[in-house]
Amino acid sequence: METHLKAFFYDYKYYLFPDDCLTIDELKTKERVTAKRLKEERCMAPDFIYESITDETLEIEDADRLFEVYVNLYTGAEYDEILSKQVDRVCPGCERFIPDDDPRDKGNLDGHHREISLNGTCYEREGKDDYWDLATSADAFWYRISERLNELALCIDKNDQKKLNKIVGAELKHFFPETNVYGTVYEGKYTLCFQTEFGNRALFVLLLDYLAAIANYKENPVAKAGWKVLPYRPESTFRYKKELKRGRAVAKLKPSSAPFCYDVALYHPRPQRLSDKKAQELINRFYETLSAHIGEEKAYMVLNGIGFTSEKEGLVSIEAAEETFRKKYGEFFGENAKQDNGDAVFPAPVPYGTDGEQENTLPYREKITEGITRCGELTFLDTEILKEKQYWTSLVSFAYLYVPRPMEDAEKSFQTLSWYLQNGELVPEPLRNKEDTRIAGGAIGFAACGEEGFILDFIAASENKFFRMLRTLAPVLQTMRAKVVVVNQDGVSVYDCGYEFNPVGDKI
């Protein structure tokens, strides 16, 4: 056994320093090196076994992705002896654990090597009374839907949206709020589109985007079948049966306080006599008509408020409003609101600034000077709001990384961390279980903290999978001295990032 050996981390892989290169600074001057690769096979970083060491030549495309780390080496027998003791201590009571006296037990540690570290930390544990998190529920949902794609295709061919919603809704209701789904053929693919309503919370829309992301993951059975899922209905993919007459002057437009939004006042001769039900019906008709012609992703982002007016002066037609909204969306969001495949980022990120007089902020967020967010409902949480029970904590956690300003270029640090966060599929097997099609969560924003550092905001649909993902980045996060803050049903917790997540201070 050898302990505290200097090694380096690059593109999710570990290596011992070559004999002719003893420091990370020397290594950063190289374009290609041959080194001993420490594979995470029958072991888990920072603890490795001699039997899993191989020689490997690697190309260093970006020296900023190199990080120094210290590792320990064991024989396979030494490693398994320690791991076996941790399994006996930690695993009993887990629904996935097979006791020694169970006929299914193979008498070895298969599976445990990628699940539990030598210090006994496991992010795969399933207690008997544990409920499924959103990541697991959503993954199971899409698997069940994948078994009924032929039925759904027939519904789309016949435009039987009622039956399609019955099939999808019967599965969705087990874990998610009721929402309508629209089936269509979009860009040559059978497509399911989640439907929003005017006034839906940004977090709800963000969760629709999360559900779509799982279905579109290349290993998901829905994506493998050639289907697509969108969190919105694109323009010209549906027609609204109760569409308002688009050529008639029906609304006043007024720029709202947000630079990308408009407030709309719909004309009605006696708005004060409208019942709440009738008023909502007219608002929905306007929103649905607009969405059908410019796309729901645009309508949702550019509409701030919809009210009523009895004044005829200054009214414009829906056609004119559509052109105004389409132009505003393009000017403000443009290509920044598109993914690499051309689909819209929905909800689109919007910028914000602070006045330096923030109160009741969550840890480190008092330092924020400006940022962008896809969900202000979470980004602007504070301790006063959290005194009331939050409805969303039963579905997701809010988590963010705080990275104090590095000694060198902060922009490079942000770019490097972002690269690692976006390329998790490079985590080598078997540490990465390719059969696991769950998604830990998603990024929702970035904030600059002036000269202090920066923050990355996330939703965590599975805290276990989220922490496991962060653990694979331990060399990066340790070097950057990052903290992770988690807001969930239990309160607000702060941890140092690394192979272990040690609490910092008391829970709020």
TABELNOR-V931762 format. One record per residue. N is the residue number from 1. NEAR is the number of other C-alpha atoms within 8 Angstrom. D_FIRST is the distance of its C-alpha to the first C-alpha in whole Angstrom. Layout:
BEGIN
n:near:d_first
N:NEAR:D_FIRST
N:NEAR:D_FIRST
END
This chain:
BEGIN
n:near:d_first
1:7:0
2:7:4
3:7:7
4:7:10
5:8:11
6:10:14
7:12:16
8:14:19
9:14:21
10:9:24
11:9:26
12:10:24
13:11:21
14:11:18
15:11:17
16:11:15
17:12:18
18:10:20
19:5:20
20:4:24
21:8:23
22:9:21
23:7:23
24:10:24
25:6:28
26:9:27
27:9:26
28:10:29
29:7:31
30:8:30
31:8:32
32:8:29
33:10:26
34:9:24
35:12:20
36:12:17
37:12:17
38:13:15
39:11:17
40:13:17
41:10:17
42:9:16
43:13:14
44:14:15
45:9:15
46:8:13
47:11:10
48:16:10
49:14:9
50:9:9
51:6:12
52:11:14
53:10:14
54:8:18
55:8:20
56:8:22
57:8:25
58:8:26
59:7:30
60:9:30
61:5:33
62:6:33
63:8:30
64:9:31
65:9:29
66:12:26
67:12:23
68:11:20
69:9:17
70:10:14
71:13:11
72:12:7
73:11:5
74:13:5
75:10:7
76:10:10
77:7:11
78:9:8
79:13:9
80:9:13
81:8:13
82:9:12
83:13:15
84:9:17
85:8:17
86:12:18
87:12:21
88:8:22
89:7:23
90:7:24
91:10:25
92:9:28
93:7:32
94:10:31
95:8:33
96:6:31
97:8:29
98:7:29
99:7:29
100:6:28
101:5:32
102:7:33
103:4:34
104:5:33
105:10:29
106:4:27
107:5:25
108:5:22
109:8:20
110:5:22
111:6:23
112:8:21
113:13:18
114:13:20
115:10:22
116:13:20
117:13:17
118:11:14
119:5:16
120:10:19
121:8:21
122:8:23
123:10:26
124:7:28
125:9:29
126:8:32
127:8:34
128:7:37
129:4:40
130:6:38
131:4:40
132:7:40
133:10:39
134:11:41
135:13:39
136:10:39
137:10:42
138:11:43
139:12:41
140:8:43
141:10:46
142:13:46
143:11:45
144:9:48
145:11:50
146:10:49
147:7:50
148:8:53
149:8:54
150:7:57
151:7:59
152:11:58
153:9:59
154:8:62
155:13:63
156:14:62
157:7:64
158:6:67
159:8:66
160:9:66
161:10:64
162:6:65
163:8:63
164:14:60
165:11:60
166:8:60
167:9:57
168:10:55
169:11:56
170:8:56
171:10:52
172:11:51
173:9:53
174:6:50
175:7:48
176:6:50
177:6:53
178:7:56
179:8:57
180:9:59
181:11:58
182:12:60
183:14:59
184:12:60
185:10:60
186:8:58
187:4:58
188:5:58
189:9:55
190:13:56
191:12:55
192:11:55
193:13:56
194:14:55
195:11:58
196:10:58
197:7:61
198:8:63
199:4:61
200:8:58
201:7:55
202:11:53
203:9:50
204:8:51
205:13:52
206:12:48
207:8:47
208:10:49
209:12:48
210:10:44
211:10:46
212:11:47
213:9:44
214:14:42
215:14:45
216:12:45
217:9:41
218:6:41
219:9:39
220:13:41
221:10:44
222:14:47
223:13:46
224:9:45
225:7:49
226:8:50
227:11:51
228:12:51
229:12:51
230:11:52
231:13:52
232:12:56
233:16:59
234:11:59
235:11:63
236:9:65
237:10:63
238:8:65
239:7:69
240:8:70
241:4:73
242:5:74
243:10:74
244:7:76
245:6:78
246:7:77
247:7:80
248:8:81
249:8:81
250:10:79
251:12:76
252:11:76
253:11:73
254:7:71
255:9:68
256:10:66
257:5:64
258:6:61
259:6:62
260:10:61
261:12:63
262:12:67
263:13:68
264:14:71
265:11:74
266:11:76
267:14:80
268:8:81
269:7:85
270:7:84
271:10:81
272:4:81
273:5:83
274:8:79
275:6:78
276:6:74
277:6:74
278:8:76
279:9:74
280:8:71
281:8:72
282:8:74
283:11:70
284:10:69
285:11:71
286:10:71
287:11:67
288:10:67
289:11:70
290:13:68
291:15:64
292:16:66
293:9:67
294:13:65
295:14:62
296:14:60
297:13:57
298:12:60
299:13:62
300:8:60
301:12:58
302:12:62
303:11:64
304:10:63
305:7:66
306:10:69
307:9:72
308:10:76
309:10:79
310:9:83
311:6:84
312:6:84
313:4:84
314:5:81
315:11:80
316:12:78
317:12:78
318:14:74
319:8:74
320:8:75
321:10:72
322:11:70
323:8:70
324:8:69
325:11:66
326:10:65
327:8:66
328:10:64
329:13:61
330:9:61
331:7:61
332:7:59
333:9:56
334:9:57
335:6:54
336:5:51
337:11:52
338:11:51
339:8:48
340:5:47
341:5:49
342:6:52
343:7:52
344:9:52
345:9:50
346:11:51
347:12:52
348:10:52
349:12:50
350:7:52
351:8:52
352:8:53
353:7:53
354:9:53
355:6:55
356:6:53
357:5:54
358:8:52
359:6:52
360:7:50
361:11:47
362:9:44
363:7:41
364:8:41
365:8:44
366:10:46
367:8:45
368:13:46
369:12:49
370:11:49
371:12:47
372:11:48
373:13:48
374:12:48
375:13:49
376:8:51
377:9:51
378:8:47
379:9:47
380:6:49
381:10:48
382:10:48
383:9:48
384:7:52
385:7:52
386:9:49
387:6:51
388:6:52
389:5:50
390:7:49
391:5:50
392:7:47
393:9:45
394:6:45
395:8:44
396:13:42
397:15:40
398:12:41
399:12:37
400:11:37
401:11:35
402:13:36
403:12:34
404:10:35
405:9:37
406:10:34
407:5:35
408:4:36
409:7:38
410:10:38
411:6:40
412:8:37
413:11:34
414:9:36
415:8:37
416:10:33
417:9:32
418:8:35
419:8:34
420:10:31
421:7:33
422:6:35
423:7:33
424:8:30
425:6:31
426:7:29
427:11:26
428:10:24
429:7:25
430:8:23
431:11:22
432:8:26
433:7:28
434:7:31
435:5:33
436:5:33
437:10:36
438:9:36
439:10:36
440:12:35
441:12:38
442:9:39
443:8:40
444:12:43
445:14:44
446:11:43
447:12:44
448:11:44
449:13:44
450:9:45
451:5:43
452:8:41
453:13:39
454:15:39
455:12:39
456:12:38
457:13:40
458:12:39
459:12:40
460:13:37
461:14:39
462:15:35
463:9:33
464:8:30
465:11:30
466:12:31
467:9:28
468:9:26
469:10:28
470:10:27
471:11:23
472:9:23
473:11:25
474:11:22
475:11:22
476:9:25
477:11:27
478:10:24
479:9:25
480:10:29
481:10:29
482:13:30
483:11:31
484:12:32
485:13:35
486:11:36
487:11:40
488:10:41
489:8:42
490:5:41
491:8:41
492:10:40
493:12:36
494:13:34
495:11:30
496:12:28
497:16:26
498:12:22
499:9:20
500:7:21
501:8:25
502:7:26
503:9:30
504:8:32
505:5:35
506:6:37
507:7:38
508:5:41
END
